[in-house]
Amino acid sequence: MKVDFNKLDKAFNPRVMAVIGDKKDNNYMWLRANSGFKGKLYSVQIDPREIEGIKALGIENYPSILDIPEPVDFAIVAVPRIVAFKMLADMIKKGVGAAHFFTAGFSETDTEDGREAERQLKAMAEAANFHIVGPNCMGIFSPASGVKQNAMQYSDTIGPVGFISQSGNHAVNFASEAHLHGVEINKVASFGNGTVLDAADYLEYFARDPGIKVIGMYIEGIRDGRRFLKVLRETAAKKPVVIWKGGRSDEGARAISSHTGSLAIPLAIFNAAVRQCRAVTVGRMEDMIDVLKALIYLPEVKGNRVAAVGGSGGGSVAVSDAFAEAGLKLPPFSKESYAEFVSFWINVGGGYKNPVDTYNANRREMKRILDILIRDTNTDNITALFAVMHRGPVGQPPMESQLAPFSDIRQRTSKPVMAIVSSPSDGPSVQAAMELMGNLQAIGIPAFPGMERGALALHKAYEYWHMRE
């Protein structure tokens, strides 16, 4: 079935939405999650024991979607599998734009009964050109319209990230964790079994969406590999695509069949194919968030040579190792840069070889140091190192003075500039580190919680731009 982008528009940006089959046993999770929906929300439920609770939420209930007195753009279906076919028939008759089937019990059960039920669902939908998100998934998160996957998701911030996930758990967790790190969502699709709409359909839709600047994907298996790679190649030529492959181990591959009923793909083959399409691969959710952050905030990364500044003696060694192990280089600076450093450097507890160990005595010269690094011809990128304790950055100067030299650096250089923020793991220190990261990102500098994470993010951004060339 050819994807109809107008129907997907209705799913992500509905004006009228219905939740079918929500129950008190799950605390009316879908009605509560979408209580802030910006359009008109209806309930469909025939059980009289449930209707009173639905009305108490202030939501109109009807015994059938056919009874709703206006066209419905999108529906969330949370009924037992045995009832799903009747609900699909009613939605087709009503002319609903698309539906998310939270309903499970299909091919992921690895039973002939489940596989046959999924074949029937697919045949019914495709005969009517009806677009199903799922089944066995968490569906759609669209902050712009207020369509949510759970009640904790936000609707007041709209960002540049599109995320496509075969796992509902990963979709929900990614949206939450990314938001905490300043990586804001435009649209998320959790598609589960992908019975009617598969990964390639959402990827093609996101490629056409001008509000989505970067795309992340969690993939377990692919039904139509040839089409997926064709769409991936076309999309990656327009905007960055970062892919996290599930089932990289034999154990993970076995788990896939009982999760979404997908056929696992050998990792080496998958990675080689993805790389040929000029997309970037990662292995963890944290890496996905970091790489997307780097691609959002950094300009084109033209080289892998890094100038690091701000660390202590031990920190300078650690950052050198972390960046080298990620495939980056910290080369010596140019002769001209060293001549400038000599003219003012206070040689007490610090040094100006790469990394630049400012210690406390030279920290007051940070703007001058940054200007040297901006002009240095032996480096392509600048990384600033911050160490945070609950009282503030080490050395105790106020956060404002720490940030001041960086306030206009984006206007002073075309070199990518990023920050590494490290802290002890106690609550107040972590909170202070997150605040500092947010302040850095507010002035256009992506900040990462640890050297290894920052190094990987920069390397993957370089990998993307290098492949684009």
Residue, then its C-alpha position, 0 to 999 in steps of 0.5 A: m500500500k502506498v503511503d498517503f501523506n495527507k492521512l499521516d498529516k491527520a494522524f500527527n495534526p488531528r483536529v478531532m480525535a477519538v480514544i476507543g476502549d479506554k478503561k478504568d483498569n489502566n486509569y484511562m491512560w489514553l484519555r488522560a494522556n491526551s486531555g490537553f489535546k488542542g482539538k476535540l477529544y471524544s471517547v468510544q466505550i460501550d461498557p456502562r461500568e466505564i462510562e461514568g468514569i469517562k464522563a467524570l473526566g469531562i469527555e463526551n462518550y459514544p457507543s460507536i465511532l459512527d455516532i460521533p457527530e463530526p468527522v474524526d481525523f485520528a483514533i487511538v484503539a485500546v481494545p482486545r484483539i478480538v474486537a479490533f476488527k470490528m473497530l477497524a471496520d467502523m473506522i473505515k466506514k466513518g472515514v477516519g484518517a488514521a488510527h493507532f492500534f495500542t492493541a497487541g496479540f498479533s505476530e509478536t506472539d510468535t503463534e500462528d493464531g497471532r500471525e493470522a490475525e495480523r494478516q487479516l488486519k493488514a488485508m482489511a486496512e490495505a483494501a480500504n487504504f486505511h493507515i494503521v500505526g502499529p499494532n502493538c505500539m505507543g503510537i504518536f507524540s506530536p507536541a504541536s497538536g497535543v497528541k501524546q503517548n503518556a500523560m507526562q509528555y509536554s506540549d509547550t516546546i516544539g523542536p527540530v527532532g523527528f524520532i521513529s521507533q519500533s519500540g514504544n518504551h524507547a519512544v517514550n523514554f527518548a522523548s523524555e530524556a532528550h527533552l531534559h538534555g535540550v534536544e526538543i521533539n517535533k514528532v515521534a512515531s512508535f510503530g511496533n509491528g509495522t503491519v501497514l506503515d513501516a519504518a520507511d513510510y515514517l522516514e519518507y514522511f519526516a523527510r518531507d516535513p520542513g519542521i524536522k531538521v534531524i531524524g533519529m530511528y530505533i530499528e529492530g528489523i525491516r520488512d522491505g529492505r530495498r525500499f527502506l535503503k532507497v528512502l534512507r539514501e534519499t532522506a540522508a541527502k537532505k537531512p541527518v539520519v541517526i540509527w540505533k539498531g536493536g538486536r546487535s547480539d544473538e540474545g538481542a536478536r532472539a528477543i526481537s521476535s517476541h517484541t515486534g515479530s520482526l526478522a533480525i538483520p545481521l549487524a555487520i550487513f545492516n551497518a554497511a548498508v546504512r553507511q552506504c546511504r550516508a546515515v550514522t549509527v549509534g548503539r545506545m539511547e544516550d549516544m542517540i541524544d548526544v549525536l542528534k544534539a551535535l548535529i542540531y547545534l554544531p555547524e558543519v564539522k569539516g575536520n577531526r582536529v580538536a583544541a581542548v581548553g579548561g581542564s586540569g592536569g589529570g582532566s587534560v590527560a583524560v580528555s586526550d584519551a577520550f577524544a583519541e579513542a573516539g577517532l579524533k585528534l588533539p594536535p599541537f597548535s601552530k607556532e603563531s598560537y604558541a607565540e601568543f600564549v608565551s606573551f601572557w601565560i602564567n606558568v603556575g599549575g597549568g600549561y598551554k599545550n593541547p589541551v590548554d590547562t588554564y588552572n585558576a591563574n589563566r582562567r581570567e584570560m579565557k576570552r584571549i585564549l579562545d581568540i587564539l584557538i579560533r585563529d589556530t590553523n592546526t585545529d578544526n574544532i574547539t572543546a571547552l571543559f567545565a567541572v561542576m560541584h554543587r557550589g558551582p564550577v571548580g575555582q568558585p567564580p560565578m557561573e556568569s563569569q564562566l560563560a561570559p567569554f563564550s557568549d558571542i563565540r558563535q558569531r566570532t568563529s565558524k569552527p564548531v564549539m562544544a562543551i564537556v560538563s563533568s560533575p560528581s553524581d550527587g543530586p545537587s551537583v548533577q542539577a548544577a551541571m544540567e543548569l550549566m549545560g542548559n545555559l551553554q546551549a542557550i548561547g548555541i554551544p552543545a554541552f555533553p555530560g562527560m568526555e566520552r559522550g562528547a567525543l563520540a558525538l563530535h566524531k559522529a557529526y564529523e562522520y556525517w559531514h565527511m560522508r556528505e562530501 
